[in-house]
Amino acid sequence: MTPDLPDQWEVAPEPGWVEPALAGEFPGLSIVSTTLEASTGRSPEALRERLRSLSDRIGGSQAIQLRQQAIPWAYRVFFRHIGLDPDTTRTPIEQLIFERIHDGAFKSRNRVDDALTIAMVEVGVAMRAFDADRVEGRIGLRLSAEGESFEGRVSPLPDGTIVVADEHRPLGILFERTAEGRGVRRGTSRVMLVAIGVRGVPDIALEEALWVAGSALRA
Amino acid sequence: MPEELLERTDLAEVPIAPQEDLVPPAPPEGLDTVLYEHDERAARADLRRQIAAMELALARLFGSAFPRKGIDFAVAGMGGPRLLSVDELERVRDGLAARIHDVSHRLHDAAYVEEKNRELIEEMTADPASYKWVRVNNADIGEPGCKHWHSRPKWGPVGLLMDWWRVKISSGCPLAKGLRPPEPLMPTKRQRRKRRRQRGAQPPQTQPAAVGLDDAKRAAAARRKATPAKRPEALWGSFPLSELVVLIGVILLIVGFAMQAPVTVVVGLGLAALAGVELAAREHFTGYRSHNVLLAGAAGTATFSLLLVSTPTAPVACLAAGVIVFGGSAWLLVGAFRRRSGGAAYRIKP
């Protein structure tokens, strides 16, 4: 008997813009996004089962060798380049592996976070998700202007901070906090998945990460 | 590893020294020219390439350092995420270089010590008596796990007296503490009896079913799993205090008999019994091996002796009190052992 296959979903990655000053300093820095209709809330059993099976595949030895692998190493290098200490502010993939070792498993949080966890662990690419209805125009990376801030932040951003932004305002600090109300919340119907690439991470990996996360979100 | 991160993109392989007369003086602050920006960009790109190479070297050192502990791999960040200046990138690069240097030296020193410890294990194994009580752990030779080599007297106090030594190799990490051991998969004897009574007079099965056999095997496996891998250590660690107390007790007994001194004999007996009870209690209350009768007997005997010596109670009443204490203690001890051993009422062989 032929099993019922889920409807195939093709990712349509939309390249984001990068401010010329940043692109000149960091060749290879890129941001790619895709938007899809998806419900939020508790993960279905299939997604949680996938998370459990992923937990079984990741252990201490992978954690030790992680920073020698091409993509995680590229992110560590980029963190050094932008003034972050990757041992204090961990790269997204290292943070996930740390939590896996600490908690004994990848804990299920919600549908979107679980989908991002699966994609990031499978591919190694840094990802984020935003409420697509609250993003105005195309998404990109730029340096913050003087005195600029975003929702939920009391003090202005330090001048020249690298931010993820839409065409009007910052949506969050790169690899750090998201602006209040811009992330995926209960009731979000359209999710924008974002993959951030750095030098050393191939474009195909970004596309694959978006596809894995999107497929998991639609499961 | 993507080589492009380590490649020079903006610089020639051999840097060309700028001609001094072609380089204009530095402009005032806030009036940076395109030329200066370009020059700094090239320097920043070169520093980033160096940082990438050093990060890779540090990552390899991190991988090779496992399972050694206490090595610091941290290199302070500059506060970001933002564009770093040449000066800041230089500080990151210098921090990485210093950390690589430090970690390499630490690993080199650790490798030397570990090699010496391996030689020590070989020497200990060849001649244990020359390395009395020496203990070498897996961590001392840079290996993961809890295995250790320990030079100890053979057969405890006997080996200590006769100077018979051996190297005992212990493997396996101690069980995690804090949580209760798993409940047995098979019901305990008491539960089985209770169920049998509830079911009424059903004829016992002559041949156990395959499922029952499987359950019994699983229950046995669960019990074995709950059993500590080795005899629990005393509060005072590996120091042979109990053995020494027994030795002193035996010496006092011999001296007491030889000199016909009853007090010395009683003290010797008391010391020897104390050491024995301590060992039995330690094994019993950690679920390693049950000593229900011995410990209950010690409590009953102590009660009987105390009442008889210190009170004017009749000997029969003292005996009755001793028997009651014996029975009560035995009941409590069985319960205590069952809780700690994963359901077994007794265990003779660990």
Boltz contact constraints between the chains, C-beta under 6 A:
constraints:
  - contact:
      token1: [A, 25]
      token2: [B, 83]
      max_distance: 6.0
  - contact:
      token1: [A, 64]
      token2: [B, 63]
      max_distance: 6.0
  - contact:
      token1: [A, 64]
      token2: [B, 66]
      max_distance: 6.0
  - contact:
      token1: [A, 65]
      token2: [B, 63]
      max_distance: 6.0
  - contact:
      token1: [A, 67]
      token2: [B, 59]
      max_distance: 6.0
  - contact:
      token1: [A, 68]
      token2: [B, 59]
      max_distance: 6.0
  - contact:
      token1: [A, 68]
      token2: [B, 63]
      max_distance: 6.0
  - contact:
      token1: [A, 70]
      token2: [B, 1]
      max_distance: 6.0
  - contact:
      token1: [A, 70]
      token2: [B, 2]
      max_distance: 6.0
  - contact:
      token1: [A, 76]
      token2: [B, 55]
      max_distance: 6.0
  - contact:
      token1: [A, 77]
      token2: [B, 52]
      max_distance: 6.0
  - contact:
      token1: [A, 77]
      token2: [B, 55]
      max_distance: 6.0
  - contact:
      token1: [A, 80]
      token2: [B, 51]
      max_distance: 6.0
  - contact:
      token1: [A, 80]
      token2: [B, 55]
      max_distance: 6.0
  - contact:
      token1: [A, 80]
      token2: [B, 92]
      max_distance: 6.0
  - contact:
      token1: [A, 81]
      token2: [B, 48]
      max_distance: 6.0
  - contact:
      token1: [A, 82]
      token2: [B, 80]
      max_distance: 6.0
  - contact:
      token1: [A, 82]
      token2: [B, 81]
      max_distance: 6.0
  - contact:
      token1: [A, 83]
      token2: [B, 77]
      max_distance: 6.0
  - contact:
      token1: [A, 83]
      token2: [B, 78]
      max_distance: 6.0
  - contact:
      token1: [A, 83]
      token2: [B, 79]
      max_distance: 6.0
  - contact:
      token1: [A, 83]
      token2: [B, 80]
      max_distance: 6.0
  - contact:
      token1: [A, 83]
      token2: [B, 82]
      max_distance: 6.0
  - contact:
      token1: [A, 83]
      token2: [B, 84]
      max_distance: 6.0
  - contact:
      token1: [A, 84]
      token2: [B, 77]
      max_distance: 6.0
  - contact:
      token1: [A, 84]
      token2: [B, 80]
      max_distance: 6.0
  - contact:
      token1: [A, 84]
      token2: [B, 81]
      max_distance: 6.0
  - contact:
      token1: [A, 85]
      token2: [B, 76]
      max_distance: 6.0
  - contact:
      token1: [A, 85]
      token2: [B, 77]
      max_distance: 6.0
  - contact:
      token1: [A, 87]
      token2: [B, 74]
      max_distance: 6.0
  - contact:
      token1: [A, 160]
      token2: [B, 82]
      max_distance: 6.0
  - contact:
      token1: [A, 161]
      token2: [B, 82]
      max_distance: 6.0
  - contact:
      token1: [A, 162]
      token2: [B, 81]
      max_distance: 6.0
  - contact:
      token1: [A, 174]
      token2: [B, 81]
      max_distance: 6.0
  - contact:
      token1: [A, 199]
      token2: [B, 5]
      max_distance: 6.0
  - contact:
      token1: [A, 200]
      token2: [B, 2]
      max_distance: 6.0
  - contact:
      token1: [A, 200]
      token2: [B, 5]
      max_distance: 6.0
